[in-house]
Amino acid sequence: MTIGSQIAWDDTVLPFQLDRADIRGRVARLDGALDQILGQHDYPPAIEALVAEAALLTALIGQMIKLRWKLSLQIRGNGAARLIATDYYGPGDDGAPARIRAYASYDADRLDPDMPAFDQIGEGFFAILIDQGPGTLPYQGITPIAGGSLSACAETYFAQSEQLPTRFALSHGRAEGWRAGGVMVQHMPKASPFAQGGGSGDGGLLAADDIVHGDDRENWTRVNLLLDTVDAEELIGPEVQPTDLLIRLFHEEGARVFDARQVRFGCSCSEDKVRNSLSIYSAKDIATMTTDDGVVTADCQFCGAHYELDPRTVGFEAEGAEGRP
């Protein structure tokens, strides 16, 4: 693709590479997908902001990994924002869009409208989980909540767990609908020598400057200084296209772009999965879950889907073949 190509950029991730700096990256734009994620719930503003940032991070990180199935982010804390969870499902077929979903669990009584959204997480951890599907062992990497934002947590994760200098510039907002945009830059893996001992980040965690040296550090510093000049409107769009943004930021870095990839809101919940999750329970257990109306109910936290099941047809003591009467 030529860097001036005109395409529809909403709900897309554009991969690029800075050949002169040995750095790769992504530019992401979310609008309809983010609207659907947040439209499933009536979150307070602080929780909306955290979910928007986590969803944008997930779209950027998911596109960086050779993913056959699912990447998840989990942010858990002891503050009012107890959990932010996202899932990114890689495209099943060539040319198909990736799917993304997200939700939050929070204590409304503890939310402080005057406190920054990130501070309402408190102490906890930031985790990335990668599941490549049946026949593989899931991978999980964890780093403490640190740095003042979810993007800073993600940067710490890549420095600490992957030894990859990584930087995010993100923005999100709501006018007629939700929009979010961001840039991710990351040193190519071969440019990241293994760091020993403690780092210069919060609590002695590794940071990008602890990993890059010599020419790599000069390149990394230069690209970060260029990224520092970006503003929120350029990130969110829609007036500034990602290709134009890359030209403005990195025209001297040998920027090369690849095919943009689509992202859509998508949930993997189903009645079969609800039944499977209930298959470990006895008829006595199922009876305690049965409502006064005589049904077992389940609600998907991600998309709001509501399921009502006949209690006789669920659990390992269900009536009939395959749990059917």
N, C-alpha and C positions, 0 to 999 in steps of 0.2 A: 504494500500500500504506500502511495506517496504521502508525504506528511501534510499536504494540503487538501487531501481528499475530504469531500463533504458527505457525511452520513448522519443518520439520526443517533444522537448520543445518549438520550435518556435510557437509564437502566442498562448501561454498558460498562465494560472494563476494557481499556485499551492498553495492551502490553507495549513496552518500548525498551530500547537499550541505548545507553550512552557509550559508544564504542571507544571514545578517547579517554574515558574515565574508568572503563571496566565495571560499569554499574548498570543494573537492570532496574526496571520499574513498571508501575501500573498507574493509569489515571482512571478513576471510577466516578461514575455519575449514577445516582439513584433518585428516582422520583416516584413513579407509580408503584414500584415494588415496596419502597419505604412507606408510602401512603397506606398500602394494604397491610403491612406489618403493624403499623401503629393504629390503623383504623379498626383493628380487631378489639381494641381495648380503650379504656378511658383513663390513661395514665396521667398522673400529675406532671407538670412541666419538667421537673428534674429527672424523673424516670424516663420520660420521652427522650430527653437529651442523651441519656446513657444508652438507651436502646438504639437510637439513631447512630451514635458513634460506634457502638459494637457491631451493628449491621454493616456499616461502611467498612470497618476493619475486616470483617469476615469476607466481604466481597473482594477486597484487595488481596488478602492473604490466600483465600481459596484459589484465586487465579494464578498464584505463584507456585502452587504445588501440583505435581502430576497426580491428580486425584481421580481414582476410579469410582469412589462412592461419596464419602461424607467427611467434611471437616466441621468441627464444632468449637465454639468459644464458650467458656464458662467463667464468669466473674462472680465470686462468692465473697461476701463480707459480713462483718458483725454489726454493721450500721443499719440504717433504715432501708437501704437498697440491699436486700439479702442476696439476690441472684439475678444476673443478666445472662441469658442463654441464647445462643444462636446456632443454626445449622446451615451449612452450605453443601448442596448436592451437586457434584460435577455432572456435566452433560452426559446423558445416556448414549447419545448418538452424535456423530459429527454434525456440527452446525446447529444442534439443539441448544436452547438456553440452559444455563445453570439455574438452580432453584435456591432460594434463600428464605429463611424464616427466623423469627426471634420473639422472645417474650421476657418479662421481668416478674419477679416476686419481691414484694416490698411491704414494709410496715407503715401504713399510712399515718398512724398516730405518732411515729417518730420522725417523719419528714419535717425538715426545717426549710421553709420557703426562702429564707435569707442565706442559706448555706449553699456553696457551689455544689453542683450535681455530683461531681466525683468524690467530694468529701463525705457524701452520705453513704458511701460504700463502707467506710471504716477500714479496719484491718481485715485482711483476707488473702485470697490468691487469684491469680489470672492464669487460666489453663487453656491450652490448645490440644484438642483431641483429634486424631486422624484415624478414620476407620476405612480401610480399603475393601471391605466387604467380606463375604464368606470365604473361609479358608485362610484368613490372615489374622494376625494379632494386632489389635488396636494400639496406637501409640499415644502417649500422653506426656506433655511437657508442662511444668508448673513453675511460676515465678511469683514472688510476693507482690501484693498491691503496693505500688510505689511510683513516684514521679509526677503526680499531679494530674494525670489524665489517663484514659484507657489507651490512647495511642502511645503514651510514654511507657505504659506497662507492656505493650506489644513490642516496643523497641528493646526494652530490657529483656523480654523473653528471647528475642532473636540473638541478642548479644550473649546472654547467659547460657541458653540451652543449645543454640545452633552455631554460636561463634560467627554470626553474620551481622556486620554493621548494617543497621536498618533505620530509616527515618520516615515518618508519616507527617503530612500536612493535610489536615481535615477541616471541613466546615459543614454545617447543616443549619437549616432554618425552615420556618413555616410561613408562607404567605397565603396564596390560594390553596396550596397543598405542600406537603413536605418535599424538600429537596436536600440532597447531600452530595458532596463531592470531595475528592481527595486525591493526593498523589503519594505513592509509596516508592522510595528508592532503596536499593539494597546492593551492596557489593556482591559481585559474582563470587561463588564459593571458593574458588581457587585463590582469591585475593584476601582470604581471611586466615592468617596463621593462628594456631592454637594458643590461647592466652592462658597463662599460669597464675595461680594465686588470686587474691582479691582484686576488686575493681574500684573505679572512681565513682560509681553510681550510688544511689541511696542504699545504706546498709552494707556497703562494700560489694554491691552487685556490679557485674561487668557492664560497661558502656561501650559505645562504638569506638571512642578514642583509645580504649584499652586494647583494641584488636588490630587497628590499622597502623601501619608504620611506613616511613619513607615516602616514595611516590604515591603509594596507595592512600596515605593520610592526606597528602596534598590534594589529590583528586577528590577524596571524600569531603574535605573541608570546602573546596571550591564549589562542588555541587550543592552542599548544604547552604552555603552563603547565597547561591542563586535561588534555592528553594525558599529561603527566608524572605524573598521579595514578593512572593505570591500573596494575593489578598483573597478574602472570602468570596467575593463575587466571581473572581476568576475560577475558583474551585467549584462553586456550585453551578455556574452557568445560569441560564442556557445561552446567553449571548456570546460567551467566549467558548469556542470549541476546544476540546482537548488537544487537537493537533496544533491549533494556534497557540495554546498555552505552552506546549512543549517548545515551539519555535521561539517564543519570547524568553522562556527560562533557559533553554539549553541549546541554542542555535550553534554555539561554538563547541559543543561536546560530542558532535557526531551522532545526534539523535536519530534512531531508526525505529519505526513503528511496525507493528505486526497487526494481524486481523483483530478487529474489535470483537468482543464476546458479549453476548446478551445475558442478562440476569433477570429472573422473574421471581415474584413471590410464589412459593409452592410449599405445601405441607404434605407430609408422608403419612399422616394418620389415616386409619381406616377401621371399619368395624372388625375386620379379621384381626388387626393388631390389638384392639381392645380385648377381644376374646382370648387371644394368645396370652396377654398379660394377666388375665384372670384364670388361666388354666392351672395355676399352681394352688388354687384355693379349693377347699372342701365345700360341700353343700352347706355345712354349718357356717363356714366363713361367708359364703355368698349370702346366706340368710341375713347376716348382720349388715350387709351392704344394700339390701333390698329396701326400697322406699315404701311409704304407706300406700302408694299406688300400685305396688306389686312389680316394680321394675328395678333393674340395676342400671344406674346412669353413669356416664363418663363424659367429661368435657375436655377437649384438646386445649391446652394452654396456649398453643401457637396460633391456631386459626379460629378457635371458638366453636368448632364443630361439636354438636351434642349427640350423644348416643344413648339409646334406651334399649336394654336387652331383657329378654325373658330369663329370669334367674334359673329356670329349669334347664336352660341351654348353655350355661357357662360353668366353668370349674371342671376339675378332673372327675367329678361324679355326675357330669351332665347326662341327661337322658338321651338315649339313642346313639346311633353311629355318628362319629365326628362331632359330638356335642350337640346334636339336634334331636328333638323329640320324635 
